[in-house]
Amino acid sequence: MTDPDREPAASAGVTYEAARAELEDVVRRLEAGGCALEESLALWERGEELAALCQNLLDGARARLAASPAARAAAVPVPQPGPGGPSGPGGA
């Protein structure tokens, strides 16, 4: 099933959708049972790799959204106390 000489999915340019679909297939096969121990272990390892890849891709997408001009414009600045502020000289 899993080729040990195969590069990790992250370096192969796998899309989120493809990784998720393969992960769903791995889970389905593991849940169905009937695989030999070595095949089950290989499936489990592939599933772990795919889950990590999906998480990395989602994290990257969140970072891209957070870095977008629209997200920066919508961000509410947090007031910083300083001179003349509420706790500084002349404040309340």
C-alpha positions, 0 to 999 in steps of 0.5 A: 500500500504505502511506498516507503520510497515515496516523498512526504505528501507536503513536498509532493504538492498535494492539495488539501482536497486530495489529502483529505480525500485520501485521509477519508479513504485511510480511515474508512479502510482502518475502520472496516478492518480485515487488514494485516497488521503491517498494512494497518500500521502503514495505513495508520502512518499514512493517515498521520502524515495526511492529517498533519499535512491537512492541518499545515495547509489549513494553518497556512490558509488562516495565516494568508487570510489574517495577512490580507489587507481586508483582515488588517483593515478590519482589525480593531487596534488595542489601546496602549496606555501611555503618557496622557492616557487613562493611567498617565499624567493628566488622566482620570 
